[in-house]
């Protein structure tokens, strides 16, 4: 699945299974139809407990987030990372450009289901 965003921040909700590898597809960011060149940019995705706001997990460049020069953002979490999550979370995906301008690209809810064959 690929999501294209042109209005920031875009609301994107995710659902996943606890203990599974999470690869939700890609996000392509455009401005006036042109892909954003993320060369030199940094990214941070803070995943916070929806009830108390405590940070449960943080993803960054090279550790769960990949930014490309053609505007593509790829998110991943390992099975070990998702095994630590359960329930409802809020997240924000912030990207900082080479001029230190920070923007939230996506935000939303991350729902982690705990019922599955391996649980």
C-alpha positions in Angstrom: 0.0 0.0 0.0 1.3 3.5 -0.9 -0.1 6.7 0.5 0.4 10.0 -1.3 0.3 13.2 0.8 0.4 16.8 -0.4 -1.3 18.5 2.6 0.5 18.5 5.9 0.0 17.0 8.3 -1.9 14.2 6.7 -4.0 12.0 9.0 -3.0 8.3 8.5 -4.2 5.6 11.0 -2.5 2.3 11.2 -3.5 -1.1 12.7 -1.0 -3.9 13.3 -0.6 -7.1 15.3 1.6 -7.3 18.4 4.8 -9.3 17.7 4.6 -9.0 13.9 7.0 -7.2 11.7 5.3 -3.9 10.6 5.8 -2.7 7.0 2.7 -0.5 6.2 3.9 0.5 2.7 5.3 3.8 1.6 4.3 7.4 1.9 5.1 9.7 -1.0 5.3 13.4 -0.2 4.7 16.0 -2.9 4.5 19.8 -3.2 2.5 21.0 -6.2 2.8 17.6 -7.7 6.6 17.4 -7.3 8.2 14.8 -5.0 10.0 16.2 -2.0 13.8 15.6 -2.2 14.6 14.3 1.3 18.4 14.3 0.9 20.0 15.5 4.1 16.6 15.5 6.0 16.1 13.9 9.3 13.0 12.1 10.6 11.5 11.2 13.9 8.3 9.3 14.7 7.3 9.3 18.3 4.7 6.7 19.3 2.9 7.7 22.5 0.4 5.9 24.7 -3.0 7.3 23.9 -4.0 7.2 27.6 -1.1 8.8 29.4 1.1 10.3 26.6 4.2 8.4 27.6 6.5 7.7 24.7 6.5 3.9 24.0 8.8 3.9 21.0 10.7 6.2 18.8 11.7 5.6 15.1 14.4 7.6 13.3 16.4 7.7 10.1 18.1 4.3 9.7 16.2 2.9 12.7 12.6 2.3 11.3 12.5 5.3 8.9 14.0 5.6 5.4 13.8 8.8 3.5 14.5 8.9 -0.3 15.5 11.6 -2.7 12.3 11.0 -4.6 9.9 11.9 -1.8 9.3 8.3 -0.5 9.1 7.6 3.3 9.3 4.0 4.3 8.3 3.0 7.9 9.2 -0.3 9.6 9.1 -1.9 13.0 10.7 -5.3 13.9 8.7 -8.0 15.5 10.7 -7.4 18.7 9.6 -3.7 18.7 5.9 -4.4 18.1 6.0 -7.1 20.8 6.5 -4.3 23.4 3.3 -2.5 22.2 -0.4 -3.2 23.1 -3.5 -1.1 22.6 -4.0 2.4 21.4 -1.2 4.9 20.5 -0.9 8.3 18.9 2.0 9.2 16.7 3.5 12.1 14.8 6.0 11.8 11.9 8.2 14.9 12.0 10.7 15.6 9.3 13.4 18.4 9.6 14.9 19.8 6.4 18.5 21.0 5.9 17.5 24.5 7.1 16.3 23.1 10.4 12.6 23.6 9.5 10.5 20.9 11.2 7.2 19.8 9.8 4.8 17.1 10.8 4.1 15.0 7.7 1.6 12.5 9.1 -0.1 12.0 12.4 -2.8 9.6 13.6 -3.6 6.5 15.6 -1.6 3.3 15.8 -3.7 0.4 17.1 -1.9 -2.7 18.2 -4.0 -5.9 18.3 -3.0 -8.6 20.7 -5.1 -11.5 19.6 -3.4 -13.8 17.1 -2.2 -17.3 16.5 1.2 -16.7 18.2 -0.2 -14.8 21.2 
